[in-house]
Amino acid sequence: MLFSWNSALGLLDIFSKHLPLSSQQCPINTKASIVSFSNTWSVLGPFQIGTREAAWGADPLEYHGGFPSLQPKDSVIFKSSLTTNGTVTWSEFRSKSQESGPSGAKISLTVAFSNVDWTFLQSVYGWAALQWQAWARGEIVVTGGLSQTVTLYTDGILEYAVDGVRTFGGDFYSFRKAPLVLHLNPGKHIIHLRLVRDVRAFGGVGAPTIDADLEARVVPSDSTIPSGEIRVTPNDLEVAGNQVMVSDVVGGRLASPYGTVTVRNSGTDWVEVFAIVDTEASNFIISLQSADGATKRIAPGQTRPLVFRLGVNGNDTAGIIQEKQVALLYRTSAHDKIERRLLFTIKFHSRSIYEPHKVTHFHPGGIVSYAMLRAPAKNATCGANDGTSAPILLQFHGAGVDADNDMVAHALDSVSELCAWVLFPTGVTSWSADDWHNWGFADVQAAINAIPDWIEATGWKGIGANTNKWLVSGHSNGGQGTWYTLLHHPDKVFAAAPVSGYLSIHTYVPYQFWKPADPRRRAVIEASANSYRHELLVSNANGIPIYQQHGSADDNVPAYHSRQMSQLISETGWSSNYSELSGKGHWFATIMTTDGLQEFYRDQLSFSKPVEKALSEFELVVANPGDTGSKNGVEILYLVDPGHVGKIQVSFNNSRSDARIRTSNIMAFELQNLNHTSLRVDGQEIGNSKAGKSGHKIRFYRSEDGSWTNRSPEYALRARHQLGGADAILRSKGHIRIVYHGPETFPIALQISRNLYQYFSGDSEIIDGQQQPLKEDFPGNTVTIATGSNLPPCQLGDFPLQITNDSRVLVRVPGHASMLKRSNHNNVGAMFLRPSQSEALEQVVWGSTLEDLAWAARLTPFMTGIGQPDFVILSRESRWKGAEGTLLGFFDAGWEISRSSVLG
């Protein structure tokens, strides 16, 4: 059987062994295969599933007790909406390839179904019809007489189970950064794979197959352990893959002092890393970087990035070498008096200061990320604004491509003379984390803000950087990121060039194949993604030059997306320059430097470009005030109901002395630098306004009677970075704290931590809430995990969603003063936000039982397009019905449940 953490927690002392100080991997003492996969897999499917629906459950086999309870020998026929005759039975698939050896095993599995008329379904329903789900059953076999520790890589797989222990999140994009650590006894272990085909991830061209790759790597162990032991003890701490990153060296200087190394605890004890040291005398200074100066604790099975700071003694730049070996100092919970070392190598790369090079920076989430930066060339014709600073030219990469890839970092080499700081952000991952939205866009802002530090670090003497003036461009997913930036930060973007970009994930692969649900529920889920549906926010682009480019033969992102956006822009009274390239596909070598784009870059970056005239009228549309800035000095702060977009329409008379504002679904807004003498809002005369003075801001709040006032409400307002549905947990000011209550909930904490690193490269600290005191001044956001009556009370005492001691969920319905019971059975889970200390945010993941908790944990953010609102209450029926089996909705600006929520 599998050593699950439920049992392993009590066996730590039995299995813990003293490990040597050396970090070198010890050889396996046999050349035979230790771990292998079965060659034949039993598969049940296909079944219908919608775009990004799996997190909501929506597994039809759960109605029959779940896939683990079903056996091929039962010969049961199941209903499916996809297949001929509407039925499916068990089938067998053999692996496409298989490898095994002393270090582990690999297997590739391709699953396809010929009993579905995919061509016809696609002709009616489009790409949505090419998405399906199925389950597969196979085995992992451990040979020999010893238990083994393995790391399990699950490329292209979203959900799986080993010996009945489910894991959700997997490695859908094949990042291979945070595998599951398993401690396996000798013998056979059953593995279940939930196969989910997703056009957004796998593409819509070709046969709708699923290719899944599994790899089980044996963790090297201490060869000094006597052979009579029942298991071998693995090396407890290892550098995860090749995940060491530092800045490039330019002009003999480090472009940035920040570095990061990712480590994984493959052992059964907690690990505490307390220092990083140089292994030999040199001119380097190196130290761990931590916001609170504390050591880094790493849970068993956890993968965690560590941040360090590099410097050179006495500013001696002559001695930077190509490689440097350093050591992490750590101790384990079982042997806390023994210092251990983990060696790793830092590699430095020298670049010209004028070519794209890697610059590391701090991300607000407490990690180190990087961007590729190209400073203005010596021959750049500069004179922008006052002639002392140049704007930022942002170039966003597409999905699955790293910013340091030559096809990204050197995409603008042919226009090296541009007077701009060319910045190629990474968005933290090759998928830009969450599609350049919360986590990804915070990385963009951090990279921009790091340019002044780069100027100081390198001793740059050229033109300065205007970090508040952006020309934004990007390709594919980066084109979508260009739309996001333009429509959410219109006062900072002076021009935009989206190339082959899609409008939104809802337009890319429609959601009509979701399980049937009450339209009110679907409306809440759709509204949760409104801030990423750029077609709803198009009027925010008014007055900003836009150059759109798309290949007419693009079969990855169809040109429809750009055509539609061009049309929508024209219907706001503005226009874009749309260039459709005949016969061109999704990508070609010079796609970012076509003649049209080069002309656009030069025109917009020309110092002789005339200043744009102020708009006499404009509209600002906001879905989430937490991620949207101002337009022409007008900023929306809060919405009346976050389930709907908010709008402000502003118009001036000919002399611009009078301003008229009309609002829709706006609770509060702010004005700055509006050049007017009188103001009328929704027909209410405000009179003379100080907002016309340079630099002065004034806020307006809607009173209960509907009138506007400068006085803020008597109740406490949510901090703006707390707004925006469950995704708001990603706007953390520091690493995320995961607090679990009860040892049985530890695997869920580990799963959330693993997903956070796998999909966002995010850092999280796992804490036992029943054993460790929590820091009251912790600046980051918190995920709280609990079952039954173990959930601590909210710091806001009168919170409108509460869990009783007998595991009932109580909610306060809008317009009612008392709490109402919303669950009267034991099979219920919940995921909801609530306020924490110092304007931080807490996300509660709760279940009446451990099984219910596991289903609720699936809704913690890790992938875009799922549509989690502020709170979701899940009944057992959601496991097969999906969203129809939930109650869900939003909290308003005062943390009360909004009227658009669905509570019955």
C-alpha positions, 0 to 999 in steps of 0.5 A, a space after each residue: 500500500 501507499 504510505 499516505 501522509 495520514 499514516 506517515 505523520 506517525 511514523 516519522 521517527 521510525 523511518 528517519 535516519 541520519 543523513 551525511 553532510 555531503 549533498 552528493 547523490 548516493 548511487 542506487 545499489 542495484 542496476 535492476 529496475 526498481 520502479 516500473 509502470 504497467 504496460 496495459 491501462 484500463 480506460 473508461 470514457 469518453 464523457 463530456 466536459 466543458 472548458 476548465 470545468 474539472 475543478 467544479 467536479 463534473 465527473 459523471 462517474 461520481 454518480 456511480 460511486 466514483 471511478 475507484 469503485 468501478 471494475 472492468 470485470 463488472 461489464 457495466 454500460 455507462 451513458 455518454 453524450 459523445 459516443 454513438 448510441 450514447 453509451 461507453 464501456 471499458 477499453 484497454 490501451 497499451 503504452 506508446 513507449 516505456 522505459 525503466 532502469 535503476 533511476 526510475 521509469 517513464 511511460 507515454 500513454 496516448 488515448 483516443 476514441 474512434 466511436 465519436 464523430 468528432 468532425 461532426 461535433 466540431 462542425 456544430 459546436 466548434 472547439 468546445 466539442 473536442 474536449 472530453 474526459 475519461 479515467 484510466 487505471 494502471 499500476 506502479 510496481 516497486 520491486 525488491 524488498 525495500 520501500 522506495 521514495 519516488 517523485 512522480 511527474 504527471 505531464 498533461 494530467 490534471 488529476 490522479 490517485 495512487 492507492 486511492 489517495 487523490 491529488 488534484 492539480 497535477 502538471 497540466 502544462 508539463 512544467 515538471 517543477 513540483 512532482 508528488 513525493 511518494 513513499 511506496 512499499 514493495 509491490 503493486 500500487 494502483 494509479 488512476 488518471 483522470 484524463 481531461 482534454 483542454 483545447 486551450 492547453 493542447 490545441 484545436 488542430 488535429 485529432 482530439 487525443 490525449 497524450 499523458 506522460 508519467 515518470 517515477 524517479 527514484 530519490 537517491 538514498 543513503 547507502 550506509 543504511 543496513 540492508 535489513 531495514 524495511 525501507 531506505 531513507 532518501 536524501 531529505 533535501 535536493 535542488 529541484 531540477 535545474 531551478 537556480 537563477 541569477 541575473 546576467 553580468 553586464 559590463 562586469 557587474 551583476 545586473 541585479 543582486 537577487 537570485 533564487 534556488 528551488 529545493 524539494 524536501 523528499 524526506 519524511 522530516 521537516 527541514 529548516 534552511 537557515 543559511 547560504 554560504 560560499 564554499 571557498 574564499 572569493 570576493 562574493 558576498 551571499 546571504 539568504 533574503 527573507 522579509 522577516 529574517 526568519 529561516 525557511 521551513 520546508 514540509 515533507 514533500 514540499 517544493 519551495 523557492 529560496 531567495 538569496 542576495 549576491 554581492 561583490 566585496 569592495 565593488 570588485 568587478 574584475 573577479 566575477 567567474 562563470 561558475 560558483 559553488 555555494 551551499 545551503 545549511 539546514 537541519 531536520 526536525 529529527 536531528 535539529 542539532 546536526 548541520 547539513 549541507 546541500 551544494 549547488 552551482 550558480 552559473 553566470 553569463 556575461 552580456 553586452 549592456 545593449 543586448 537583451 539580458 536577464 535581470 532578476 527582481 522581487 515579485 510582490 509574492 515574495 519570490 524572485 522572477 526575471 525579465 529580459 531588458 534591452 537598454 536604449 542603444 547608442 544610436 537611438 534617436 532620443 528626445 522623448 518628452 524632456 529628452 532625459 527619459 525614454 518610455 518602456 516598450 513592453 513585449 509579452 511572450 505567448 503561452 509555453 515560451 520563456 522570455 529568455 528564449 531567443 525567439 522572444 528576447 531577440 524578436 526586436 533586434 531589427 529595430 534596435 534604434 528605438 528610443 525605448 527601454 525594451 522589456 520582455 517580462 516573463 510573467 513568472 512562468 512560460 504561461 505567464 502564470 495566470 495569462 498576464 492577469 493578477 500574478 503575471 501582471 504583478 510581475 510586469 509591474 515589478 520588472 518595470 519598477 526594477 529598471 531604476 535599480 538596474 540603472 544604479 547597479 550597472 552605472 548606466 549613464 545613458 537616457 533615463 526611464 519613464 516607468 509610467 509611460 508604456 507602449 505595449 505589444 505581445 504575441 498570442 497569449 501575449 497579445 491577450 496580455 496586451 489587451 489586458 494591460 491596455 484596458 486595465 491601465 489606460 492612463 499608463 499605456 500611450 500605444 498598443 500593438 496586440 499581435 495574433 491575440 485572443 479576446 478572452 478564454 471564453 471567446 477562445 473556447 466557448 463554455 457551452 459543454 459545461 454540465 447543465 446549470 441554473 443560468 443564475 449560477 452560470 452568471 456568477 461564474 461568468 461574472 467572476 471572469 468579467 475582468 478578463 473578458 476584454 470585449 466587455 472593457 473595449 471602451 477603455 481604449 478610446 483615444 489610445 493608438 492601436 495597431 492590430 496584426 493577425 495572420 489570415 491563416 492562423 489556426 491557433 488563434 483564429 483571426 476572428 478575435 482581432 476582427 471582432 475587437 477591431 469592430 468593437 473598438 469602432 463601435 465606441 467611436 474610436 478606431 484601430 489600425 487593423 492589418 490582416 496578413 494574407 496567408 500567414 499563420 500564427 507565428 513566423 520569424 519576423 512576426 513582431 517586426 513586420 513593416 507595419 509594426 516597425 512603422 507603428 513603433 517608430 511613430 509612437 516613440 518619435 519625439 516629434 509625435 504631437 501630444 494627443 488632445 484631451 478627450 471631450 467625452 469618454 467611458 471607463 468600464 470596470 469589472 474589478 476595481 482591484 486590478 484596474 487603474 484610471 482613465 484620464 484621471 477618473 478611477 473606479 474604486 468600488 462597485 455596488 454589486 461585484 457581479 456586474 460591471 461598473 461604468 462611468 461616462 464623462 463629458 465636458 462642454 466646449 470650454 471644458 469648464 463643466 464636467 458631467 458624469 453618469 454612473 452605473 453600478 458604481 459605489 465609489 470613484 476618484 477624480 484627479 486632474 480633471 480641468 473643470 470648474 463645476 461638476 454634476 454626477 448623475 444629475 446631482 450638482 457637486 459645485 466647484 471641485 478641487 479635483 481640477 487642481 494639478 495632483 489633487 484627488 477627490 473621492 465620491 461615495 454613494 450614500 444609502 439614498 443614492 446621492 453622492 458625498 465626499 464622506 466615506 461610509 461608516 462601515 469598513 470597506 474592503 481593501 481594493 487588493 482584496 477585490 476580484 473573486 477567489 483570484 484575489 488571494 494571488 495579490 499577496 504582499 509576501 509569500 502565502 501562508 497555508 495553515 492546516 488544522 489537524 494532521 489529517 488535512 496536511 495532504 491538502 495543504 501540501 497539494 495547494 502548496 504544490 499547485 501554487 509552485 507548479 503553476 505560479 512558481 509561488 512560495 508558500 509556508 505550510 504551518 500547523 495551526 494547532 501547534 504553531 502560533 501565527 504571526 499577527 503582523 504577517 503581511 501576506 495572504 493566508 489559506 486556512 484549511 480545516 474540517 468540521 468544527 476546527 475552523 477558527 473564527 473570522 477576525 471580522 466577528 460578524 462575518 456573513 458566512 460562518 461554520 457552526 460547531 456541528 458543521 453547518 454553513 450559515 449565511 446572512 442573506 442580503 436584506 436580512 439581519 439574521 443568519 440563515 442555515 444553508 446546509 442541513 447535511 454532513 456532505 458539504 464543503 466550502 471555499 470562501 474569502 474573508 478579511 485578515 489582519 493588516 488588510 491581508 486576505 484569508 481564503 478558507 477551504 473547509 469541509 464537513 469531512 475530509 472528503 468534502 474538504 478535498 473537493 472544496 480544495 479544487 477551487 483554490 486558484 491555480 489555472 485561469 478560466 475556472 471562474 471562482 467567485 468570492 464564495 462557493 458552497 458545494 453539496 455532494 451533488 457537485 461532484 457529478 453535477 458541477 456548478 449546479 450542485 453549488 451555492 455561490 456568489 460575491 461579497 460587496 465592498 463592505 463584506 456583505 453578500 451581494 444581491 447577485 449571489 445564488 443562495 438557494 
